[in-house]
Amino acid sequence: MTSPTPDAPGAPDVLAELRSLQRADLPVQGGRTLAYVYDSGLAEVDRVGREAVAAYAGSNGLDPTAFPSLLRMENDLVAFAACLLDAPATVVGSVTSGGTESVLLAVQAARDARPDVARPSMVLPATAHAAFHKAAHYFSVEARLVPVGPDHRADVAATEAAIDESTVLVVASAPSYAHGVVDPVTGLAALAAARGIRCHVDACIGGWVLPYAARLGRDVPAWTFAVEGVTSISVDLHKYAYAPKGTSLLLHRTPALRRPQLFASAAWPGYTMLNPTMQSTRSGGPTAGAWAVVRTLGDAGYERLTADVLEAVDRIVAGIADIDGLRLVVEPDSTLVALATDGTCDAFTVSDEMVARGWYVQPQMSYAAQPPTIHLSVSAATLAGIDDLLVALRESVATAVAAGPVAVDAGVADYIRSLDPAALTNEEFDGLLAASGLVGEGADGALAVPARMAEVNAMLDLASPAMREALLVTFLDRLSRPTTG
Ligand SMILES: *Cc1c(COP(=O)(O)O)cnc(C)c1O
């Protein structure tokens, strides 16, 4: 293979190709994508983040003595977060690749701090992020789920009842992703502390918002290291710190608490591997991107952005009250809004109608006794379009009411409910995927995902959680095949 030179005649313009490929994706700017991305709306912040990522794309955080600038940036970010999270002087922390990695490491450290416990467990509110289920799966720590109260917050008494000698970790969310409310951290942390158990607060999505909300005079229940018994906190920089994707922070109250997270291996003939996180080679890009964005915005910038995003949430809350057929699941504590429909319309249809109007909202399946809901992660940039958002919501609900409920054939529904995912063959899964409408064949023969998802979602919603997981894993398996032709 000859190496292409950029100016050779006929050389492909790969950046133009990328821009063309990217047109299939959701917009990351504009404040109209209300999941996955977080937009400050500030072009300068985006530019600085992007250029910092590019400048450090080849740098490796694997060895802090070889790339001391990355260690410096990591320690700067931890120091900034420590201040935000009311941490004591003993606090330590690491930059990870994202919220899931932060959560995985919190669970791994809690497990490995207790080698005396043969079959470790952790106690979670049922609303804890799925990352904890992944941690349970990876690290063989039993996840004990405790139903939340009618206010969608963790139930302290029920949590107490679920703790036993095998418990190595108690978890709280600040706030929960699905409902956007903060758990009673003070009560949960006290339970843990009284038994010498670690307490992790998952503030992946709220950790960069709630402190500024408190400074702006909002009512924020205590949840930081100011709460006695909180041993670790995760907070994502690539959410409400508005940093480029690829960074989160995991902070521990003391170096001793972090110690089991650090890994070294000299059991091979190469360099002694020494890692604070799951990655070994760590791109410097995300760390530099986050550092640049945090330096650019600073406390004053984040306070302004928080004021904007909370104003946007307030206006959504007020607007919802005037839309028949739609209600809040619960009054939001932060920047996440969960909406439910009444019997007059279908939540999945409302989601599709929003998407058709250029607003990406995220459908959430029914869970336990709760009906399907619609998730909105509101960004500071959403404020500028808030009137449009409310118009789109009102129209979407009206259209969904007119369309009526999504009918799933009763026979199909019974059939799906009767299936045991463990007993299905590959061919049966393929048949189900086709029947569900989840995959079809695109113009180019490749698998194509439907533009409207209401029927698919209604069908998935009928399936048991285990069946839904199995179907979606098969779906991902089929999507993820090498490009042909
Ligand atoms: C987003 C999120 C996570 C997982 O973070 P990723 O960056 O997507 O890996 C964990 N917990 C909460 C509460 C979150 O909102």
The ligand as an SDF file (V2000), in Angstrom:
LIG
                    3D

 15 15  0  0  0  0  0  0  0  0999 V2000
  -24.5190    9.2440   31.9760 C   0  0  0  0  0  0  0  0  0  0  0  0
  -24.5640    8.6050   33.2980 C   0  0  0  0  0  0  0  0  0  0  0  0
  -23.7200    7.5260   33.6200 C   0  0  0  0  0  0  0  0  0  0  0  0
  -22.8510    6.8450   32.5980 C   0  0  0  0  0  0  0  0  0  0  0  0
  -22.0110    7.7280   31.9520 O   0  0  0  0  0  0  0  0  0  0  0  0
  -21.3860    7.4640   30.5020 P   0  0  0  0  0  0  0  0  0  0  0  0
  -20.5220    8.6750   30.3490 O   0  0  0  0  0  0  0  0  0  0  0  0
  -22.5080    7.3940   29.5170 O   0  0  0  0  0  0  0  0  0  0  0  0
  -20.5980    6.2090   30.5440 O   0  0  0  0  0  0  0  0  0  0  0  0
  -23.7780    7.0550   34.9220 C   0  0  0  0  0  0  0  0  0  0  0  0
  -24.6200    7.5800   35.8230 N   0  0  0  0  0  0  0  0  0  0  0  0
  -25.4580    8.5880   35.5340 C   0  0  0  0  0  0  0  0  0  0  0  0
  -26.3870    9.1180   36.5840 C   0  0  0  0  0  0  0  0  0  0  0  0
  -25.4700    9.1290   34.2600 C   0  0  0  0  0  0  0  0  0  0  0  0
  -26.3180   10.1150   33.9470 O   0  0  0  0  0  0  0  0  0  0  0  0
  1  2  1  0
  2  3  1  0
  2 14  2  0
  3  4  1  0
  3 10  2  0
  4  5  1  0
  5  6  1  0
  6  7  2  0
  6  8  1  0
  6  9  1  0
 10 11  1  0
 11 12  2  0
 12 13  1  0
 12 14  1  0
 14 15  1  0
M  END
$$$$
